Amino acid sequence: MSAIWASLVTYWPVHLLLALYTGVLVYHAWRGSRETHGLADYYVGGRSMGGVTLGLSFFATYSSTNSFVGFAGQSYEWGIAWLLLAPLTVIMSALAWRCVAPRVRIFTEELGSLTIPDFIGFRFASTPARVSAAVIVLFASFFYMIAVFKGIGTLVQAFLEIPYEGAIAVVFVIVVAYTMVGGFISVVKTDAVQGVVMIFAAVLLFTGTVRAAGGLGALAEVRASIETAHLFSWNGPLPFIYVLGVLVAGTAKFVTDPRQLSRFYALKSVEAVRAGFWTSTLAFALVYSLLVPIGLYARRIYPSGIDDTDQVVPLLLTGGDVFSPGVTAFLLLAMVAAAMSSLDSVLLVMASTAERDIAGLLGGSGAELRKTRLWVALFALIAALIALRPPGGIVTLTVLSGAVFAACFAPSVLLGLYWRRGTGVAVLASFAGGLVTLLLWPRLPIAATVHQVFPAVFLSTVLYVLTAIRAPVVESPSLDRLFSSAGKD
């Protein structure tokens, strides 16, 4: 308690900003609660939200402290290969909004779907596939939440000099409170504000780091140094194909992660997709072009001695000669916002999945709003407790979560939207093949060269296609009409 009090006295400007920001969250929670009248409102905002707001939310949901702490510092160790993250986020954002969003909006409204597992269950007329998908969502989401808690705990501990456990506890209380009360409407409106804050933060973080490193040309000196020249080789610290696998696993979530796809459920019309496309894609282009080189520039400021790249950005913020106190306070606020914009979304997805696709479905009573809110608190508590002793680094946990979603959901979601054939058995086969490959591949000698996401997605897709081809076409006039309607848009 004394450490927290000392932090309040010493860093009062930061705490003031955080208090004001918390006030914004409270307001959005109140508004969200007033506008929530049932499960459709709480889960997907009543399918009545605009493209700009959802575009910012799509960007903010992905761009957590995993990005501002983990992704921004990774090039310190992995070099220029990591810079490919920026164009990949732009490509995947464009792909998600152009090819996935319109069909997700049409299919889920027609099928009465509110979650990814129930979309899979309705699309393939399979309760086992729906329940299995729900279990996968919960499993993969825990890894991501733990990574976010670790990121914000590490940052707040380094800057505000309060215990790591205390930082996690504060974030836990705030994010659970406004997510439980306001649901999807509160989450998305808060995300839109957080997205704007993160855009300004990326500009300030990049310009401050570059200035401290000696200007944009500082990378030439990093490249000329014997100790760091290897960072400018595509096959430098790690084989390029392995780094590419990490990047693909991290960005495949744009088209397979339920918390990203849920934004498309909420679009008020297919016409709103265009606004969401431009808002999201431009935000990713700007922010990630600024974030991913920060680790390389940090090599000029800290030439060596950083073994954990998750510490690069915290060191930049706590180094008194890099940022002014006011800028540092704003950056810390932005990164807290980044953490919450991801935690609230993943909590809502986990809670709605647990209640609608497992407890409510198997219990036979149907999903309930009150119970969904209780799931929010329970899952946040479990993740926060595990984050006290996290099982891995931020990038590792984030990429593992993305790899699970890509390996399991790429065939059933993407092919399910574009290919009429497919059965519940095909979905279950792809789930099994993807998960088994993810678990066994790291034990093979080739695992150090080829990331597990490539063979996992390949095998799950092959199993899905082969099983679907061998099965008879399921007669469904409603699906025929749905594919016909989607093909015209």
N, C-alpha and C positions, 0 to 999 in steps of 0.2 A: 504493500500500500504506500509506503514511504517513497518508493521509486516512482510510482505513478504520480504522487503529489509533486515530487521534484520535477517531473516531466511537465506537469501542468504549469508550474511556475516559470520554468526555463523556456518552454516552447509555446507560450500562450497564444502567439499569432496563429500557429498551426492548429491548435485546439479550437480557436475561435472559428477558423474556416471550416473545420470539421463539424462544429456545432451548427453553423449556418447551413452547411450541406445536409446535415441530418434533418434540419427543419424542412428542406425541400423534399426529402424522402417521406417525411411524415405527411406533408401536404398531398403528395401523390398517392400515398397509401389511403388517405381519407377519401380523395376523389375516386380512386379505384374501387373502394368499398361501396361508395354511393352508386357507382355505375354497374356494379356486379349484382345480377339478379338470379343467376343460375350457373350451372356447370359450364355451359358454353361461354359465358362471359368470363368466368374465373380461369378457364383453360386456354381459350383462344380469343378473348376480347370480343366475343359475339360476331366474329368475322366482319368487323365494321371499321377497320383502321386504315389510315392512309399510307401511301407508298413511301413518302419522305420519312415519316416517323418510324415505320418498320425498317426502312433502309438503314437509318441510324442505329436502330436497335439490333439489326443483323450484324452490323459492324461492331457495335459495343459489346455484344454478347460474346463474340469471338475474341475480342481484344482485351483480355483481362490482364492481371499482373503477370500472368504467364508470358504475355507479349512484352510488357514494359520492363520486366525484370529478367525472365528466362530467355526469351527470344532476342531481346536487345543485347544481352551479354554474350550470347553463344558464339558470335563471330570472333570473340577474344581467343577462343580455343580452336574453332573450326575454320576460320578464315573466309576467303572469298566464296567458297562453295555455299556458305550459309546465306549469302546475299541473294541467292535465287528465291529465297522465301518471298521477297517483295513481288516479283512478277507472278509467282504462283498464286499468291493471295488474290491478285487482280484477276487472273484467268479463272480461278475457281469461283470467285464472286460473280463474275460475268456469266459463267456457265450455270451457276445455281439460279440466278435470276432469269436468265434467258430460257433455259431448257427445263428446269425443274419447277420453278415457282408457278407458272400458269397451270400446269397439269395437277400439281399438288392442290392448288386452290379449287379446281374443278372437281377432281376426284373426291377430295375429302368432304366437300359440301354435299355432293350427290350421295356419297356413302354414309353420311352422318358421322364421319370420323372426327375425333378430337385429339387423338394421340397417334404416334407412329405405330405402336403395337396394334391398336384397333384398326388402323388403315390396313395393315398386313392381314389381320384376321378377317376383315370384311372383303378385302380385294381377293383373297384366296379361299374364302369360305372355310377357314380353319381355326378352330379354337386353340389347338396345340401350338400352331405357329404364332398365334397372338400372345399366348402366355410365355412362350419361349422368347419371343422378341422383348417382352416386358422384363424378363429376368436379365437379358443382355443389356438393356438400357440401364437398369439399376447397377449392374456390375461395372460397366464401363464408366458410368457417370461418377462413381465413387473415386476412381483414380483422378479424374479431372478436378473434382472438388478439393481433394487433398492437395493437389498441386497449387490451386488458387489460394487456399489457406496458408500453405507454406510460403508462397510468394509475399503475401501481405504481412504475414507474421515476421518474416525476415526483414522486410523493409521497415516496418514500424519499429521493430526492435533496434535496428541499426541507427535510425534517425532520432527517434524520440526517447531512446534509452529506457524503455520500459520492457518488462519481461516478454519474451516471445509468447508465452502462454496468455499473458494479459492482452496482447494485441489480438490474438485469435478470439479470445472471449468477447472483446468489444465488437469486433466485426460480426461474430456469430449472433449476438443479441440484436444488432441493428438490422442485419439482412433478414433474419427470421421474422422479425416484427413486421416489417413493411411487406414482405412477400406473403405472409400468412393473411394479413388483413386485406391487401389490395389486389392480389392475384395478378393475372396477365396484364390487365389494363395499367395497374400501377407499375409493374415491371417494365413494360415497353415505354411508357412516358418517362420514367426515370432513366431508362437506357438512352433515350434520345438526348437528354440533358448531359448524361455521362459521356456520350459519344462526342458532343461538341467540346466538352472539357478535355477529352483525350486528344483531340486534334490539336488544340493549342499546346497541350503538354508535350506532344511529340516534337513540335516545332521548337519549343524552349529547350527540351532535353538534347536535341541534336545540335542546335546552335551553340549552346553552352559547352557541350563536350568538344565540339570542333574548335571553338575558340581556345579552350584550355589546352587542346592538343597542339595548337600552333597553326590552325587554319586548314582549309580543305586539302592543301597539298601535303599535309602531314603524313598521309598514307605512303607517299613516296619514300619517306625516311623509314617507315616501318618495313617497307619492302626491301630497302637497301641493307637493313640490319641482318647479320648472319643468324641471330637468334630467332628472328621472326619472318625471314624470307619464305619459309615453308608455308606460311599462311596464304601466300598468293599463288599456290599451285592447286589445281583442281583435285589432284590426288595427294594433297598435303598431309595433314594430321590423320585423316581417315580416307578410305577409298571413296571416290566420288559417288559410286553407285549406292553405297551405304548411306551417305549424307542425303542423296536424292530420295531414298526410301523414307528417311525420317521426315523430309519436307513433304512428301506425298501423303504420308500418314497424318501429318499435322494439318494439312489443308484439305484432305478428303472429307473432313467433317463438314465442310460447306454444303455438301450434297448428301451426306448420310447421317449427320448428327441430329437427333430429334430436337434439341434446343434451337438449332439453326432452322430446321425445316418448319418448326412450329410458327415461325414468323409468316410463312406463306399461308398457313391456315387462316391467319387473321386478316388477310387482305380483303378490303371491302369489295373489290372487283378485280377482274383480270386486267383492266385498264390501269390500275394502280401499280402494276408490275413495272412499267417503264420508269416511273418516278423512283421506285425502290432500287431498280437496276443502277441508275446513274448516281443516286445518293450513296449507296453502299460501295460501288466499285471505285468511285473517285476518292472516297474516304480511305479505302484500303491502299490505293495507289499512293496517296500522299503520306499517310502515317507509316506504312511499312518501309517505304523508301527512306524514311528518316530513321526508323528504329534499328533496322538490321545492321547498318554499318557502325553502330555505336561501340560495339565490342572491339572492332579494329582500331578505331580512334582512341579507345581507352588504352591501347598498347603503348601509345606515346606518353600517356599520363602515368600509367602503371606498367612499365615494361615487363615485369615478371612478378611472381609471388602470389598471384590469384589462382588458387587451385580449383575453386568452385566458382564457375561463371555466374551463378545466381547472386554472387556478391559484387559483381562489377557495378551495376547501377546503384545499389546502396552505398558503395564506396564513393562514387561520383557525387552523390547527394550529400554525404557527410563530410567530404573534403571541402574545407572552407574556401579554397581558392578557385572552385569550379563554378558554383552558382551563388548568387546573392541570397540572403535569408528569405526575402520575399518570394523569389522564384522557386526556391527549394520548398517553401511552404505550399505553393500552388502545385508543384509537381507531386508532392506527397499526397495532397488532396486528390489529384487526378488519378493516382495509382490506387488509392483506396476506392475511388469511384469505379476504376477498371475492375477491381476485384469484385465489387458488389454487383456490377452489371453482368458478370458471368455467374456468380453464385446464385443470384435470384432466379436466373433463367433455368439453370440446371436443377435447382431445388423444385421449381414448379413442374418441370418435366418429370422428375422422379416421383413427386407426390401424386401427380395426375395419373401416371402410369401404374403406380402401386395400388391406388384406390380403384381406378376404372378397369384396369386390365388384369389385376390379380385378385385383390380382396373383394371388390364389388362383383366381379365376374364369377369367381369360383364360389363366393358366398351366396350368390343368388339374390342379393338384396339390391344390387345396383350401386353405382358410385354416389357418394354423399359429399357435399361441400364441406361440412364440418370435419369429417374424417380426413379429407384431403389436406386441410390446414394442419391437422395433427401430424400427418406424414411429413410435411415441410419441416417441422421442428425436430422430429425424430431423425431424419436423414442428415440434417445440418449438424446435429449433436454428434452423431456417429463419425461423420467426416472430420469434424473439428477435433475430436478425441484422437483419431488416428493421425491427424496432422501434427499432433504434439511430438510424435516420433515417426516422421514420414518415411515410407519405404524406399524413396528414391528422390532424384532431383526434379526440378520443375519441368524441364524439357522432356525428360524420360517418362514421367507420369502422364504428361499431356499427350505425347506421341502414342503411348500405349493405349490410352483412351480412344484416340483417333483411329488407331489401327484396328481395334475391336469393332468400331462402328463401320469402318470401310469394309473389313473382311466379311462381316455379317449382313450389312444392310445394302451394300452396293447392288447386288443382284436383285434382291426382293423389292427394293424401293425404285431403283432406276429402270430395271427391266419391267417391273410391275406397272410402271407408268406408260411404257412405250410398246410392250409386247403383250399381245392378248393371251398367249399361252402361259402356263404356270399353275402350279398346284401347291397346296400346303405341304405335301411331301417334298417337293422341289425346294421350298423355302427351308424346311428343316434340314435337308441334306446340305444346303449351302451354309447354314448356321454351323453345323457340325464340322464340315470341312474347313471352314474359315477359322474356327476356334482351335481345333486340333493342330492346324498348321502353325498358328500363332504360338501355341504352347510348346510344340516340339522343335520348330525351326531353330531357336537359339541354341539347342543342343548339338546342332550339326556344325562341322568345321567351316562350312561356307557362310555361316551366319555372320562372321566378322566382315564379310565383303558385301553380301546382299541382305538388305533389311527384310525382315519377315513379312512386311505388308505386301510385297510383290507376290510371293508364292501364295499367301493366304487369300488375297483377292482373286488371283488367277484360279486357284482350285475351287473356291466357293462359287465362282461364276460358271466354271465348267460343270460342276455338279448340278447347279441349278438348271442350266441349259439342257444337259443330257437327260436329267430326270423329267423335265417339262416336255421334251420332245417325245420321250417314250410313253408318256401318259396321254390318255385320250383328252381331247378338248372338252372342257367343262361347259355344258350348255347353260348360257346365262344371257337372256335378252337384255337385261339391264346393263351388263358389262359391255355388250355389243353396242348399245346406244351410247354408253359413256365413252368408249374409245372413238366412236364416230364423232361425237361432239367435241372431244378434246382435239382430234385431228384437224378440225376446222379452225382452231384458234391459233 
